[in-house]
Structures are given as C-alpha cells and as structure tokens.
Amino acid sequence: MNAPILQLHNISYSYHSLDGEIPALTDISFSVRQGEFLAVVGPSGCGKSTLLSIIARLLTPEGGTIAFRNPDGSLNYPKTGYMLQHDHLLEWRTILGNVTLGLEINRQKTPERIAFAEKLLEDYDLYKFKDKHPGELSGGMRQRAALIRTLVMNPDILLLDEPFSALDYQTRLAVSGDIGNIIRTTGKTAILITHDLSEAISLADRIIILTGRPATVKKEVAVTLTKTDDSLLAARSAPEFQHYFNLLWKELSHEKP
C-alpha cells in the first residue's frame, strides 16, 4: 500500500463576522495515500469546500496541522491543482490558450510544455478543437478542457470541488467517467467533494463521511467493486454498489445540515 502523501491532524476552522463565530470544521483527521482517489461526502453546508480550501492553502486552519510527504521523500508542500464547480474558461481565448494559461502565468510556457498540453488535448479528444473558443464546445468538453488546464501544470494532488454539478445528468455521467479514467491513467492523487453518493462510490477508492456543521469525520469507507471493466456503468452495476449506497445513505440520513 502506498504511503500517505497528505495527513490532516485535528483541523479546525470557524468563520467570523460581526454577528459572531460560526464553527465550520472541528478535529478533522484523515490521510490520503499517493495515487489514491478519495471522495468526501457530507450534509449540505457542512464545510466540505472549506476543507478543500484549507488543503489548497487558500485558508489557514485555526487549529491542527497538515503534513505532507512527497514520493521522493521530501517534505515540501506538493503542487496542488484545484478544479472548481464551473470551468471558468476565458471566452476570448482559444481552448489551447485556456489550457496553457497557468503555464503563461507561471512563465513556464516553453515549447516542451506546450507540446505536453497538445498531447493531453489529443489524448482526450480535444485536439481538433484547440483553436475553437469555449462557447463553441459542449459543457462536457469544457470540463475536460478545464481538467487538462489543471493537469498541464503537473500537480501532485488534484482537488475537485463538485466539478460535474453544473452539467445535466446524462452529460455528468459521461464526463465524470471520462475524468475519473483520466485521473487514474495519469496516476494522480485526487480528492473529490460531491453530494452525489453514486458518484462517490463509482469513482473513489475510499470515502470520508463528514457530520453536520461543525463537521468532523464520522466514518471512513473503503470501496471495493467487482467490475467487468473500468467504465462508470460497470461500477454502478457491481454487486457491491447497492450495499455501499445504503451504508452512505444511512450514515448521512441522521445528519442535519
């Protein structure tokens, strides 16, 4: 089993306003292994996105620590890619211009990195659209472009904050399966925030269940599905799927937002 790349110890966080303090997270502890696909589920408003923002260092926890150990044994903070609910593609830039935006901002837009971006576009059926603009693409294609924009920076950890929630149901199924396969093929470590229990079971190796606010870890569920292939349909058709769904539903049904 791969060693943890990320370990959270007793993470706590509160929001402060003139009206007082609103605790969001309390004593959150779990680890993520190198190459693992982890899903986090919990009641609406329990602090899932706040947790992701803390891992991304966009917020500083009020209590607890986050420890990292990179595959090479170093303790440097790993490079993190953050994929949000909406693709946020810039309409005036081409698809290639969008996926290389991070390279441009970080002054890493070398011929080699551009070639890598073009290879990703080719691998995931977007190369022929590289000179198109976002408005000319479907919602699913835009999300794939957003993921490639994240992958081209070669992050160590991918943070996915409900990246499929803006899509219609049929497109969501197709795109979540595509992106799940892309992440597994590239061997990336990923943390997915989702309200969709079926999505969590289909994509994740392990699921963290959070309580209502202030959230803490209620349960961890390792997912093992007997699948005929790597498709999302095969995952949802697995004999164990309903067991996991019932388990998650039972745990969450007792929690209040």
ZIHU-V278058 format. One record per run of one state. SS is the DSSP state (a for helix, b for strand, c for the rest). FROM is the first residue (numbers start at 1). TO is the last residue. If there is no record, write none. Layout:
# ZIHU-V278058
ss={SS	SS}
from={FROM	FROM}
to={TO	TO}
This chain:
# ZIHU-V278058
ss={c	b	c	b	c	b	c	a	c	b	c	b	c	b	a	c	a	c	a	c	a	c	b	a	c	a	c	b	c	a	c	b	c	a	c	b	c	b	c	b	c	a	c	a	c}
from={1	4	18	20	34	37	42	48	56	63	69	80	84	94	95	100	101	106	111	124	127	130	133	134	137	139	152	157	162	169	187	189	194	197	204	206	211	215	216	217	223	232	237	241	254}
to={3	17	19	33	36	41	47	55	62	68	79	83	93	94	99	100	105	110	123	126	129	132	133	136	138	151	156	161	168	186	188	193	196	203	205	210	214	215	216	222	231	236	240	253	257}
